[in-house]
Amino acid sequence: MVESRASLANISGAVVLAGAGKMGNALLTGWLARGLDPKRLVVIEPYPSDDVRALASRGIRLNPTEETGEAAALVIAVKPQTFGDTGPALRPLLGRSTLVVSIMAGTTIAKLDMVCGGNIVRAMPNTPAAIGRGITVAIAATSVNDKQHAMADALLRATGAVEWIDDEALMDAVTAVSGSGPAYVFLLAEELARAGVSAGLPADLAAKLARETVAGSGELLHRSDLDAATLRRNVTSPGGTTAAALDILMGEQGLKDLMARAVAAATKRSRELAK
C-alpha cells in the first residue's frame, strides 16, 4: 500500500488507547499536537500517570464507566504479557470497520486476531517517540483497507517516521535493531563516559562529553545526506587518534562482531516471545 499523510483531524469516531505508559503517553501527546480532537480520545489505563490525568481536563475520556460504543481505531499499548487477559475485554469496542493498531513487542497478527480480532496493524515504535523523533515499522493484515491503512499511518506518524513492510517475519529483526536500539546507544554513552574516567577525566566532565558527543553525532547523522560510513571516515585522519581507537573498535571481536551478536540475541528473544 502507498504511504499516506492523512490528517488526524479527519478521523471520525472514537480513538481508544488501551495502555498509557511511556509509549502510550508519547502517542497521546503526538496525536493532540497533530490536531486530533481530545473529545474523540478514550484512554483505558488502570494506573494513569499525573500527565495522563491532566489530559482529562482537555476533554479526553479517561477510564469511562459508560459504554463508548464501537471505536474507529483501537491502539493497544499494554504489556504483552498481560494481553492474554486484557485483550478479550476490548472486544466490545470493535466493529466491522474498527482499525486495531498494536505496538506490543513479540505479539503477532495471528495472536492479535485470536485474542481480540479487528482489522489489525502490527507496529514496533521506539522510545525517541517521546520527543517526536521515533521510528516505527508497521505491517498491515490483509483485511486492512486503504482508508484504515491511512488512519494507522497518521496515528503512528505522530511520534516520528514510519516504515511499512510486507513480511511479518522481519518484525523480530526490526525489534532487535530499532525497538531495542536506543538502549545500545545509551550504553555507548555510558561506557564512553566510563572510559573517559579511566583515562583520567573527572566523572562529571566525562559524562557530559560522552552525552553531548553521542547526541550531537546522532543529530549530525540525522541532518546529513551522507551515510554513517562516510561520516566516520570524515572524522578519521590516517595515523591519527581516531584511527588508533578505530583499530580497536573495528578489529577482531570488535564492535562489528559484538553488534551482530547482540542483534542476533535480541532477534532470537523476540521470536521466543512470539510463540
C-alpha positions as CSV (number, residue, x, y, z in Angstrom):
1,M,0.0,0.0,0.0
2,V,1.1,3.6,-0.6
3,E,2.2,5.6,2.4
4,S,-0.4,8.1,3.5
5,R,0.0,11.5,5.0
6,A,-3.6,11.6,6.2
7,S,-4.5,14.2,8.9
8,L,-5.6,13.1,12.3
9,A,-8.1,15.9,12.3
10,N,-10.0,13.9,9.6
11,I,-10.6,10.9,11.8
12,S,-14.3,10.4,12.6
13,G,-15.3,8.3,15.6
14,A,-13.5,7.5,18.8
15,V,-9.9,6.6,19.0
16,V,-9.3,4.3,22.0
17,L,-5.9,3.9,23.6
18,A,-5.5,0.8,25.8
19,G,-2.5,1.3,27.9
20,A,-1.0,4.7,28.7
21,G,2.5,4.0,29.9
22,K,5.5,5.9,28.4
23,M,4.9,4.9,24.8
24,G,1.1,5.3,25.1
25,N,1.7,8.8,26.6
26,A,4.0,9.6,23.8
27,L,1.3,8.7,21.3
28,L,-1.3,10.8,23.1
29,T,1.0,13.8,23.1
30,G,1.7,13.4,19.4
31,W,-1.9,12.9,18.5
32,L,-3.0,16.1,20.3
33,A,-0.1,18.1,18.8
34,R,-1.2,16.8,15.3
35,G,-4.8,18.0,15.7
36,L,-6.7,15.0,17.0
37,D,-9.8,16.3,18.8
38,P,-9.4,15.4,22.5
39,K,-13.1,14.6,22.7
40,R,-12.5,11.7,20.3
41,L,-10.0,10.2,22.6
42,V,-10.7,7.4,25.1
43,V,-7.9,6.1,27.4
44,I,-8.1,2.9,29.3
45,E,-5.4,2.8,31.9
46,P,-5.8,1.4,35.4
47,Y,-2.8,3.3,36.8
48,P,-2.7,6.6,34.9
49,S,0.2,8.9,35.4
50,D,-0.3,12.5,36.5
51,D,0.4,13.6,32.9
52,V,-2.4,11.4,31.6
53,R,-4.7,12.5,34.3
54,A,-4.0,16.1,33.4
55,L,-5.1,15.4,29.8
56,A,-8.6,14.6,31.1
57,S,-9.1,18.4,31.6
58,R,-8.7,18.8,27.9
59,G,-11.7,16.6,27.2
60,I,-10.1,13.1,26.9
61,R,-12.3,10.4,28.4
62,L,-10.2,8.5,31.0
63,N,-11.5,5.1,32.1
64,P,-15.1,6.0,31.2
65,T,-17.7,4.0,33.1
66,E,-20.3,4.3,30.4
67,E,-20.1,2.4,27.1
68,T,-18.1,4.1,24.5
69,G,-19.5,2.2,21.6
70,E,-17.6,0.9,18.6
71,A,-14.2,2.6,18.1
72,A,-12.9,4.0,14.8
73,A,-9.4,2.9,16.0
74,L,-8.2,0.9,19.0
75,V,-4.5,1.3,19.8
76,I,-3.2,-1.4,22.1
77,A,-0.2,-0.4,24.2
78,V,-0.5,-2.7,27.1
79,K,2.4,-5.0,28.3
80,P,2.5,-8.0,26.0
81,Q,2.4,-10.5,28.9
82,T,-0.9,-9.1,30.1
83,F,-2.6,-9.1,26.7
84,G,-4.0,-12.6,27.0
85,D,-6.1,-11.4,30.0
86,T,-6.9,-7.8,28.9
87,G,-7.4,-8.4,25.2
88,P,-10.8,-10.2,25.3
89,A,-12.2,-7.2,27.3
90,L,-11.5,-5.0,24.4
91,R,-13.7,-6.9,22.0
92,P,-16.9,-4.9,22.7
93,L,-15.1,-1.8,21.3
94,L,-14.7,-3.5,17.9
95,G,-17.0,-3.1,14.9
96,R,-16.5,-4.5,11.4
97,S,-14.6,-1.4,10.3
98,T,-12.5,-0.8,13.5
99,L,-8.8,-0.5,13.0
100,V,-6.7,-2.2,15.6
101,V,-3.1,-1.0,16.0
102,S,-0.8,-2.9,18.3
103,I,2.6,-1.7,19.5
104,M,3.2,-4.7,21.7
105,A,6.6,-6.4,21.1
106,G,6.5,-10.0,20.1
107,T,2.7,-10.1,19.5
108,T,1.9,-11.5,16.1
109,I,-1.1,-10.6,13.9
110,A,-2.3,-14.1,14.3
111,K,-2.3,-13.8,18.1
112,L,-4.0,-10.4,18.0
113,D,-6.7,-11.8,15.7
114,M,-7.3,-14.8,18.0
115,V,-7.5,-12.7,21.2
116,C,-9.4,-9.6,20.2
117,G,-9.9,-9.5,16.4
118,G,-10.3,-6.4,14.3
119,N,-8.6,-5.1,11.2
120,I,-5.0,-5.3,12.5
121,V,-1.8,-3.3,12.1
122,R,1.2,-4.6,14.0
123,A,3.7,-1.9,14.7
124,M,7.1,-1.5,16.5
125,P,8.0,2.0,17.7
126,N,10.9,3.1,19.8
127,T,11.5,5.3,22.7
128,P,12.6,8.5,20.8
129,A,8.9,8.7,20.1
130,A,8.7,10.6,23.4
131,I,10.3,13.6,21.7
132,G,8.7,13.1,18.2
133,R,11.9,11.5,16.8
134,G,11.0,7.9,16.9
135,I,10.8,5.5,14.0
136,T,8.0,2.9,13.7
137,V,7.9,-0.1,11.5
138,A,4.4,-1.4,10.7
139,I,2.7,-4.2,8.8
140,A,-1.0,-4.5,8.0
141,A,-3.1,-7.6,7.9
142,T,-4.8,-8.4,4.6
143,S,-8.2,-7.2,6.0
144,V,-6.9,-3.6,6.4
145,N,-8.2,-1.4,3.6
146,D,-6.7,1.8,2.2
147,K,-8.7,4.1,4.5
148,Q,-7.7,2.1,7.6
149,H,-4.1,2.0,6.4
150,A,-4.1,5.8,6.1
151,M,-5.5,6.1,9.5
152,A,-2.9,3.8,11.0
153,D,-0.1,5.7,9.2
154,A,-1.4,9.1,10.6
155,L,-1.7,7.7,14.2
156,L,1.8,6.2,14.1
157,R,3.5,9.2,12.3
158,A,2.5,11.5,15.2
159,T,5.7,10.3,17.0
160,G,8.1,10.2,14.1
161,A,8.9,8.4,10.9
162,V,7.0,5.3,9.8
163,E,8.2,2.5,7.5
164,W,5.8,-0.1,6.2
165,I,6.8,-3.7,5.4
166,D,5.0,-6.7,3.8
167,D,6.8,-9.6,5.6
168,E,5.9,-10.0,9.3
169,A,8.9,-12.3,9.8
170,L,11.0,-9.2,9.6
171,M,9.5,-7.7,12.8
172,D,11.8,-9.7,15.1
173,A,14.9,-8.1,13.5
174,V,13.1,-4.7,13.5
175,T,12.6,-5.1,17.2
176,A,16.3,-6.0,17.7
177,V,17.6,-3.1,15.6
178,S,15.3,-0.1,16.2
179,G,13.0,-1.2,19.1
180,S,15.9,-2.2,21.3
181,G,18.4,0.1,19.5
182,P,18.1,3.1,21.8
183,A,19.5,1.1,24.7
184,Y,22.6,0.3,22.7
185,V,23.2,4.0,22.0
186,F,22.6,4.8,25.7
187,L,25.1,2.1,26.6
188,L,27.6,3.6,24.2
189,A,27.3,6.9,26.1
190,E,27.6,5.2,29.4
191,E,30.7,3.2,28.5
192,L,32.3,6.2,26.7
193,A,32.0,8.2,29.9
194,R,33.4,5.3,31.9
195,A,36.4,5.0,29.6
196,G,36.9,8.8,29.9
197,V,37.1,8.4,33.7
198,S,39.6,5.6,33.3
199,A,41.7,7.9,31.0
200,G,41.8,10.5,33.8
201,L,38.8,12.8,33.3
202,P,36.6,13.9,36.2
203,A,33.4,11.8,36.2
204,D,31.1,14.8,35.6
205,L,33.1,16.1,32.7
206,A,33.4,12.6,31.2
207,A,29.6,12.1,31.4
208,K,28.9,15.5,29.8
209,L,31.4,14.9,27.0
210,A,30.0,11.5,26.3
211,R,26.4,12.6,26.4
212,E,26.9,15.6,24.1
213,T,29.1,13.7,21.7
214,V,26.6,10.9,21.2
215,A,23.7,13.3,21.0
216,G,25.5,15.7,18.6
217,S,26.7,12.9,16.4
218,G,23.2,11.5,16.2
219,E,21.9,14.9,15.2
220,L,24.6,15.2,12.5
221,L,23.7,11.8,11.2
222,H,20.1,12.8,11.1
223,R,20.7,16.0,9.2
224,S,23.4,14.9,6.9
225,D,22.8,13.4,3.4
226,L,26.0,11.3,3.9
227,D,25.8,7.8,5.2
228,A,27.3,6.7,8.5
229,A,30.4,5.1,7.0
230,T,31.2,8.4,5.1
231,L,30.7,10.5,8.2
232,R,33.0,8.1,10.2
233,R,35.7,8.4,7.5
234,N,35.4,12.2,7.5
235,V,36.4,12.2,11.2
236,T,39.3,9.8,10.8
237,S,42.7,11.2,9.8
238,P,45.2,8.5,8.7
239,G,47.5,7.7,11.6
240,G,45.7,9.9,14.0
241,T,44.0,9.4,17.4
242,T,40.6,8.4,15.9
243,A,42.3,5.8,13.7
244,A,44.1,4.4,16.7
245,A,40.7,3.9,18.5
246,L,39.0,2.5,15.4
247,D,41.8,-0.1,15.0
248,I,40.4,-1.5,18.3
249,L,36.7,-1.0,17.7
250,M,36.9,-2.4,14.1
251,G,39.4,-5.1,14.9
252,E,38.8,-8.8,15.5
253,Q,35.9,-9.3,18.0
254,G,35.4,-5.6,17.9
255,L,32.1,-3.6,17.6
256,K,31.1,-5.3,14.3
257,D,31.1,-8.7,16.0
258,L,29.6,-7.6,19.2
259,M,26.7,-5.8,17.5
260,A,26.0,-8.7,15.2
261,R,25.8,-11.0,18.3
262,A,23.7,-8.5,20.2
263,V,21.2,-8.1,17.4
264,A,21.0,-11.8,16.8
265,A,20.3,-12.4,20.5
266,A,17.5,-9.8,20.6
267,T,16.0,-11.2,17.4
268,K,16.0,-14.7,18.9
269,R,14.4,-13.5,22.0
270,S,11.7,-11.7,20.0
271,R,10.9,-14.9,18.2
272,E,10.7,-16.7,21.5
273,L,8.3,-14.2,22.9
274,A,6.1,-14.5,19.8
275,K,5.4,-18.2,20.5
